[in-house]
Every structure is written in C-alpha cells, then in structure tokens.
C-alpha cells in the first residue's frame, strides 16, 4: 500500500501518497483523486523511484480552491513546486498520463530548473487533439455521440454510483485496444476517481485555448514521449507532434495499445520505465 502524507506548503495543504525507493518522481493527473491503493500508471515506477502521487486542489484531502482559476494547469504547477519545496527535494522528475501528461509539459515549460526529466504518456500539447478524426472527442468520430452521453452521466449529481461506475467502465473500454480484456486489466484494486470540478474547469475554461507548441521548443529537459499506436483519446499524431517540437526527446510507440499501454503492454511499459530511470538527467 502507498503511505499517506499531508504536506503543509506556502500555497495550501496537499495530500500525497508515497511508495518506492530511489530518485524522487512526481506523478499526478489533472482531474483524478488518489488514495492508498495507488494508481495503475504510477505503480510500475515504484520499483525504480521514490514516487510521490499527488492529489491536487479539490482532490482527496488536499485544500479546496477558493476561486476557479486555482484549478488551472499553471496554478497546479505552482502547487507542485510548493510541495517539492516543502518536502525539501532539490529537484525531481515527473511522469504523467493523459491530462497528467499535459500538465507535465506545462510544468517543464514553467519550472525547468526543478525537473531532471519528464515522461509524457498518451498526452497532447494543444486543444487540436479534440478535432483529430481519430479522437473520440472529435465530433466527426463515430464514438463521440455515446461518449458525450457517458460524460453527462459521470458528471451528473443525479446519477447513482452504479450508473457512474458503469459509464466510467464503458468510457474506459472505448480506450482499450482489446476491451474484452477489461476484467484482467483492472482486476487489481486501484484509485483515480474523477474530480468533477477539476474536469469541468479543464473542459470549459482551459481546454478551448490550450496550446503549448510555441513554448515547447525552448524546453531542454530530457523527455520520453510515449503513446499507444491505437490511442482513441489523444491519437499518436499528438505525441509525434510533441516529439518534433521538443529538442531533447525520444518517442516510444506501443504497437498493440490504445490509451492505457501500462495495462495493455505491461512488459513493454516496464522496459520503458527502466529506460526512463537510466536516461541522462537535466544538467
């Protein structure tokens, strides 16, 4: 199990869960809430790093946002910096999946001096991923109408817990290369519940103008950009574009994965984590 900590910082009190030994690694997601069960994405890193799995504002027992803009990516990176300083860590690395990967790019842009290296998995650097025809978020994608129905169920206060759980499962199955393996992939207890207030801020306030491409070119931090070849949320083209813009990156493609390569190709993902551990650090 992961060990809980409450950390007092200059920007508020934050809940985190720690596991593993070695170099410090920050892991979080833009709108997920974690507990002592950890999370599928972070678990493989604990064999090689001291992993700090962080609940951002409004998640778990972390402080509440007093204004909507405190849920922004930029404020979230300032909060991560405050946590790092409170933990007396001179610098750490960052690994993120999906919108956690997007947050990692923002972190690398604003606080490169605090990061040794970053692993960006199944992410995007612009709102344009929502318009890519291979993305389920695109209006022209055949999965989109049902996805919108599922998101309404997940966010509605009138939905029962069972309805939200079923909708979340269906959304996840859309994001698997082999959805028939769902039970095998998710048999182990884990955490990562959606925090509706954070998802709403991202979806309606931040995403419409989200675009990092012009800023990526000046990020010198060593980076691994990884993605499933069949990703239906953030298509492979998004990761390829990030890799093209970053001057010190390596692209890794998982050939038989959709959005969750750490579950769909665990051996290959573990090899990626080991490579990330060994890769040159930012000077």
Rosetta blueprint (number, residue, H / E / L):
1 X L
2 X L
3 X E
4 X E
5 X E
6 X E
7 X E
8 X E
9 X E
10 X L
11 X L
12 X E
13 X E
14 X E
15 X E
16 X E
17 X E
18 X E
19 X E
20 X L
21 X L
22 X L
23 X E
24 X E
25 X E
26 X E
27 X E
28 X L
29 X L
30 X L
31 X L
32 X E
33 X E
34 X L
35 X L
36 X L
37 X L
38 X L
39 X L
40 X H
41 X H
42 X H
43 X H
44 X H
45 X H
46 X H
47 X H
48 X L
49 X E
50 X E
51 X E
52 X E
53 X E
54 X E
55 X L
56 X L
57 X L
58 X L
59 X L
60 X L
61 X L
62 X L
63 X L
64 X L
65 X L
66 X L
67 X L
68 X H
69 X H
70 X H
71 X H
72 X L
73 X H
74 X H
75 X H
76 X H
77 X H
78 X H
79 X H
80 X H
81 X H
82 X H
83 X H
84 X H
85 X H
86 X H
87 X L
88 X L
89 X L
90 X L
91 X L
92 X E
93 X E
94 X E
95 X E
96 X E
97 X E
98 X L
99 X H
100 X H
101 X H
102 X H
103 X H
104 X H
105 X H
106 X H
107 X H
108 X H
109 X H
110 X H
111 X L
112 X H
113 X H
114 X H
115 X E
116 X E
117 X E
118 X E
119 X E
120 X E
121 X E
122 X L
123 X L
124 X L
125 X L
126 X E
127 X H
128 X H
129 X H
130 X H
131 X H
132 X L
133 X L
134 X L
135 X L
136 X L
137 X L
138 X L
139 X L
140 X L
141 X L
142 X L
143 X L
144 X H
145 X H
146 X H
147 X H
148 X H
149 X H
150 X H
151 X H
152 X H
153 X H
154 X H
155 X H
156 X L
157 X L
158 X L
159 X L
160 X L
161 X H
162 X H
163 X H
164 X H
165 X H
166 X H
167 X H
168 X H
169 X H
170 X H
171 X H
172 X H
173 X H
174 X H
175 X L
176 X L
177 X L
178 X L
179 X H
180 X H
181 X H
182 X H
183 X H
184 X H
185 X H
186 X L
187 X L
188 X L
189 X L
190 X L
191 X L
192 X L
193 X E
194 X E
195 X L
196 X H
197 X H
198 X H
199 X H
200 X H
201 X H
202 X H
203 X H
204 X H
205 X H
206 X H
207 X H
208 X H
209 X H
210 X L
211 X E
212 X L
213 X H
214 X H
215 X H
216 X H
217 X L
218 X L
219 X L
220 X L
221 X L
222 X E
223 X E
224 X E
225 X E
226 X E
227 X E
228 X E
229 X L
230 X L
231 X L
232 X L
233 X L
234 X L
235 X L
236 X H
237 X H
238 X H
239 X H
240 X H
241 X H
242 X H
243 X H
244 X H
245 X H
246 X L
247 X L
248 X L
249 X E
250 X E
251 X E
252 X E
253 X E
254 X E
255 X L
256 X L
257 X L
258 X L
259 X L
260 X L
261 X H
262 X H
263 X H
264 X H
265 X L
266 X H
267 X H
268 X H
269 X H
270 X H
271 X H
272 X H
273 X H
274 X H
275 X H
276 X H
277 X H
278 X H
279 X L
280 X L
281 X L
282 X L
283 X L
